[in-house]
């Protein structure tokens, strides 16, 4: 009898704690449902409809997807631009950030200040960063002025030249994001086990051999994390080309997210925009899954 009463009291207490916990998390759950779950479900539905911003909606099945692959003149260039940006941006960002972190890992004076300086572009508003680069890259800007006065060479109009515009977007993006990955790698290097490093030194590992055989394998989980996050962000690039070149000249720098934005808010075709968004989602999932599959061959976790 006593055990039964005790179990009932414990059950009542557990239910009360569950109600209290639900009350605390309900605002977060409401926000998640309102701003994430509902828009995701709505976008799935919209992708199968002719869905203008105003007017009647009509079910069209897979016509939006078919139109993207066969009848949209801007979809394939946008997909190609996204691929070019990703192929250029990801290795440059990861490798340069890693080299910077390795350089600042040595016992040099002022390395804390240098880390702060390299991280400033990450926290600086994107609009401010782009305006500075835009002023420097214009024909009357800093780069062309220095080149003309020092070397007598007039530089091309980088932002108006299809051969240069995408490279400028990549360079500006690498510059802005360099400090983020640098801090990730710096934290990983600071936490390397001293016992392993000392053992490697005793075995004669020095210089590049130490870096390639010991330091990089130990830091490989952080390198893998940075590579994944950098790839995902590069596939969703939008602000840099939108603000720096407007997607031009022509559509030379228009990425897939900007294409989605234009279809939805400029041309008022929400159904086509939703279909393109889900294609981008599928690309991100596939590439992420491939990276997770390959990481077993080069990422080393401590046990």
N, C-alpha and C positions, 0 to 999 in steps of 0.2 A: 504493500500500500504506500509506504513512504517513498519507495523508488518510483512508483507511478506519479505521485505528486511532484517529486523532484524533476522527473522528465518533462512533465507538463509545464512547470515553471521555466525550465531551460528552453523548451520549445517556444514559449511565449516571449521570452527574452530575445531569442534569436530572431523571431518575426519582428519584434519591435526594432531591433538593430537594423534589420533589412529595410524596414520602412524609413528609418532615419537616414540610412545610407542612400536610399533611392531619392529621398528629398534633397540631399546634398548634391547628388550628381544629375538631378533632373534638369537644371538649367543647361548643363553641358550637353546632355542628351537631346534636349530640345533644339539647341543650336546646331548639333550634328545633323539632326533630322531635317531641320529647316534649310540649312545652308550647304549640306553635302548630299544626304541621301535623296531628298526630293529633287534637287537639280539633276543628279545622276540618272534617276529613274525617268525624269522628264526628258532628258537628252536622248535616252534610248528610244522613247516613244517618238520624239520629234524627228529622229533620223529616218523614220518610215513614213513621214508625212511631207506633203508640200505645205510648208508652215511659214507663210509670210508674217511679218510683225503685226500687220493689220489685215483683216479680211478673213475669208473662210479657209479652213484647213481641210486638206483632202488626203486620204490615205493613198500612198503610191508604192508601198512595198519596198523593194530594193532599188527602185529607180534612182534614188539619190546616190547610192553607191555606184550604180552603173554609169550615171552621168559624170561622176568624179573621174572614173577611170577611162571613159571613152569620149565624153563630150565637154569637159571643162578645160579650156586652154591654159588656165593658170595653175591647175592642180599639180601636174607633173613638174613644171619648173619650180614650184614651191617645195615639193618633195625633194627635188634634186638640190635646191639651195640648203635645205635643212641637213641633208646628208653631207654636203660639202662643208658646211659650218661645223658639224659634229666631228667629221674626220680631221679637220684642221685644229679645232679648238681643244678637244679632249686631250690628245697627246701633248700639245704645247702647254696647256694649263697644268697638267699633272707633272710633266717632266720639269718644267721651269720652277714650279712650286717646290718640288722635291729638291732640286739643286739649290734653291734659295734656302730651304730649311737646313740642308746639310752644311751650307756655308755659314749660317748663323748658329749652327750647333757647336761650332768650335768656340773656344774661350776667347772671343774677341771683345774689346771694350765697346760698350754702347749697343750691344746686340738687342737689348730690350727696347731701346729707342728705335732701332732699325725695324724691329718687328711691328711696332706701332705704326711707323711711317708706311710700311708696305700694306698694313691692314686698313689704313684710312680710306682708300678707294672703295673697300667693301661696304663700309657704313655710310659713305657719302651718297646722297640721293642720286639716282640714275640720271635725272635730268641735268643736274649740275655737271656730272662727269661727261655726258654727251655734249653739252654746250661747249665745254672746254676743248674737247677733241675736235668738234666741228669748227671752232674758230682756228685751231692750229692747222687743220687739213685743208681749209679753203685756199684758193689761189692767192689771196692776200694775207694768208695766215702765217704763223710762226715758221713752220717747216720750209715753205717756199721762200719766205723772206731770208732765212738763214742760208739756204742753198744758193739763192741768187747772189747775195752779198758776199759770201765766203768763196764759193766755187764758180760763180757765173753760170750756174745750171738752173734752168727753170723746171720745176717739178710739174708733173701732170695734175689735173684736177682730180684728185683721188676719189672723191665722192660722186663725181659725175662720169667716171670712166668705168664701164662694166668689168674691165679686166682687173681693176684695183679696188672697187667698192667693197666686195665681199671680204677681201683680205684686210681692209681697214676695220670692218666690223669685227673680224676675228681678233685683230691686234688690240683693239679697244676693249673687247670682252675679256681677253686674257689679262690685260693690265688691271682691269677692275677686279677680277676674281682671284688674282694671284695670291693675295694675302689670306684668303679663306683656307685654301688647301695648304698653304705654308704653315698655318697654325696647327692644322691637323697633323701634318708630318712632324712639326717641331715637338708637339706633345708626345707623339709616338717615339721619337728619338730620345726624348728625355726619360722615357720609361723602359728603355731597353735594359734587360738584366745585366748588371755589371759583372756577375759571375761568368756569364757566357762570353762577354767581351774580353775579360781578363784571360779566360782559358784560351780563346782564339789568339790573343797576343802571345801567350806562352808557347803556343804551337807555331808561331812564326807568321801569323796573318798580319799583313800591313797594307796600307794604301788601298789600291783598287781591289786587291784580293779580299781584304777585310770588308770593304763596302759591298762587293758583289756576293760573297759567300756567307757573310754573317749579318751585316747591318740591314741590307735590303730584305732578306728572308724574314728576319725578326720583325721588320716594319711592314711586311706584306699585307697583313689584315687592314692596316690603315690605308695603304696604297689602294687596295681593292675597294674599300669604302669610298675613298675620294674619287676613284675612277667611275664607280656606279653613279654617285651623286652628280658628278660633272657631266656624265653622259646624259642622264635624265634631264638636267637643266639645259643642256645644249639642244636637245630635241624640242624643248619648249621655248626656245629663244624667241623673244618678241620685242622687248623694249629697246634693245640696242639698234636693230635695223629700223624699227619704227621711228625712233627719234633721230638717228644719225643720217639715214638715207631715205626714209619713207618707203622702203622696199625697192627703191630705184637704184640706178637709172633703169627705166622700164620696169621689169620685175626681177632684176639681176640679184637683188638681195632680199627678196620677199620670202620668208620662211613659211612653214606650214601653219604655224599659229597665227601669223599675220593674215594668211589666206583665210583661215577660219573666221578671224575678226572681221575682215572685209565682207565675207559672204553674209555673216550674221547681222552686222550693224551698218554696213555701207550699202549692200545690195538687198538687205531685208529678207534673206533666204535662210531662215533658221534651220530648216530641215537639212539643207545641204551642209551648213556649218556643223550641225550635230553629227552628221555622217562622217565628215572629215575629222572631227574630234575623236570619234571612236576608232578611225583608222590610225590616227596618231597614238591613241592609247594601246592599240594592238601592237604597233611597232615597238613602243617602249617596253611592253610586257615581254615580247619575244626577245629583244636584245638584252634585257635584264636577265631573263632566264638563261640565255646563252652564256652570259658572263658568269652567272652562278654555277653553270655546268662546267665551265673551263677553269674556274678558280681553284678547284681541287688539285690541279696540276702545278700551281705556282704559289698559292697562299698557304702559309705555314702557321698553324695555331699552336700555342703552347698548351701542353697537357699537364 
